[in-house]
Amino acid sequence: MASTKIDNNNTGQEKPPLDSVASKMPKLKSEKHYNQCAQPIFHGRRKAYKLSIRKKFLINEVLPSFRIRVPQDSKNINLVDLFPSKPEELHLEIGFGAGEHLLAKAIQNPKVGFIGVDPFLNGVASLLNGLIYNNVKNIRIFDDDVRLILDYFPCESVKTVYILFNDPWPKVRHHKRRLVQDDMIRILANITVGGGHIVFASDHADFVRWTLKKFTNSPFFFWEAESKKDWSIRPRDWIPTRYEEKALLKKRKITYLTFTRTS
Ligand SMILES: C[S@@+](CC[C@H](N)C(=O)[O-])C[C@H]1O[C@@H](n2cnc3c(N)ncnc32)[C@H](O)[C@@H]1O
């Protein structure tokens, strides 16, 4: 990780001319099949503050080359075909925020195809910035609520799913908004390969308990943890996320859970 050069904040480097970058981007092979996304059911924020001119350009001109769309014909998406060269396996990050984790993973694993999902446009633009600076080709993006797209993923298509510091929705009346629900676990079970993993982390104790209970109640996943260090210490090759660092600064306890798909 230390040797991986990542710059998605555009610090200290000259900006490449974005219009020339956009015109050179390969179009998604499947772009023509897809229509605009359906109405979002997302409760979080799509924008935190006004997008800068550069970020607007990234969203309007660069995102279309990386974007996954909801299929118009209700057929499954051929996920492998979304990438310029056939990935060895596919990983999915739900709620990538500003994309630091997704970008670093993609740089470290160039043969893996990464799918990032997040409707938060400021974060999507930051990720796009990082993709351009690092010339990363193995990421595709769905910029809407993940629940709109997962039904179109083929069965057993994804090896690892990351759900990192997703919104905990602490109030009881908002628990139904939490991403981790029985239905979501069934969908994740459907798209994950046998032996594949769901990697979850959170600093919110109640959301952790909720998630642990739901996954361990599912016949499709098991939790291999044996001792405290299995959930209190970062897994190997861990890439810190922005929210994780904020939580650590506040000295909050973080829990790391890895669930394995039964074969
Ligand atoms: C608290 S942030 C964490 C971001 C990042 N994973 C990190 O650790 O820094 C949660 C992110 O999940 C996204 N999110 C929440 N619900 C989602 C959903 N249903 N589909 C896709 N993304 C979602 C939000 O937009 C937000 O960017």
The ligand as an SDF file (V2000), in Angstrom:
LIG
                    3D

 27 29  0  0  0  0  0  0  0  0999 V2000
  -20.6770    7.3100    5.6680 C   0  0  0  0  0  0  0  0  0  0  0  0
  -20.2500    7.2430    3.9730 S   0  0  0  0  0  0  0  0  0  0  0  0
  -18.8080    6.1750    3.9610 C   0  0  0  0  0  0  0  0  0  0  0  0
  -17.9880    6.3350    2.7060 C   0  0  0  0  0  0  0  0  0  0  0  0
  -16.7730    5.4260    2.5870 C   0  0  0  0  0  0  0  0  0  0  0  0
  -17.1540    4.0320    2.4820 N   0  0  0  0  0  0  0  0  0  0  0  0
  -15.8180    5.6220    3.7280 C   0  0  0  0  0  0  0  0  0  0  0  0
  -15.6790    4.6990    4.5570 O   0  0  0  0  0  0  0  0  0  0  0  0
  -15.1840    6.6990    3.8180 O   0  0  0  0  0  0  0  0  0  0  0  0
  -21.5050    6.1440    3.3510 C   0  0  0  0  0  0  0  0  0  0  0  0
  -21.6180    6.1910    1.8480 C   0  0  0  0  0  0  0  0  0  0  0  0
  -22.5370    5.1720    1.4600 O   0  0  0  0  0  0  0  0  0  0  0  0
  -23.3470    5.6790    0.4360 C   0  0  0  0  0  0  0  0  0  0  0  0
  -24.6020    4.9160    0.4360 N   0  0  0  0  0  0  0  0  0  0  0  0
  -25.5100    4.8410    1.4300 C   0  0  0  0  0  0  0  0  0  0  0  0
  -26.5530    4.0970    1.0740 N   0  0  0  0  0  0  0  0  0  0  0  0
  -26.3090    3.6750   -0.1900 C   0  0  0  0  0  0  0  0  0  0  0  0
  -27.0220    2.9010   -1.1210 C   0  0  0  0  0  0  0  0  0  0  0  0
  -28.2380    2.4120   -0.8230 N   0  0  0  0  0  0  0  0  0  0  0  0
  -26.4900    2.6790   -2.3360 N   0  0  0  0  0  0  0  0  0  0  0  0
  -25.2720    3.1760   -2.6320 C   0  0  0  0  0  0  0  0  0  0  0  0
  -24.5260    3.9310   -1.8070 N   0  0  0  0  0  0  0  0  0  0  0  0
  -25.0480    4.1860   -0.5990 C   0  0  0  0  0  0  0  0  0  0  0  0
  -23.5260    7.1580    0.7790 C   0  0  0  0  0  0  0  0  0  0  0  0
  -23.8600    7.9450   -0.3470 O   0  0  0  0  0  0  0  0  0  0  0  0
  -22.1650    7.5190    1.3200 C   0  0  0  0  0  0  0  0  0  0  0  0
  -21.3060    8.0180    0.3310 O   0  0  0  0  0  0  0  0  0  0  0  0
  1  2  1  0
  2  3  1  0
  2 10  1  0
  3  4  1  0
  4  5  1  0
  5  6  1  0
  5  7  1  0
  7  8  2  0
  7  9  1  0
 10 11  1  0
 11 12  1  0
 11 26  1  0
 12 13  1  0
 13 14  1  0
 13 24  1  0
 14 15  1  0
 14 23  1  0
 15 16  2  0
 16 17  1  0
 17 18  1  0
 17 23  2  0
 18 19  1  0
 18 20  2  0
 20 21  1  0
 21 22  2  0
 22 23  1  0
 24 25  1  0
 24 26  1  0
 26 27  1  0
M  CHG  2   2   1   9  -1
M  END
$$$$
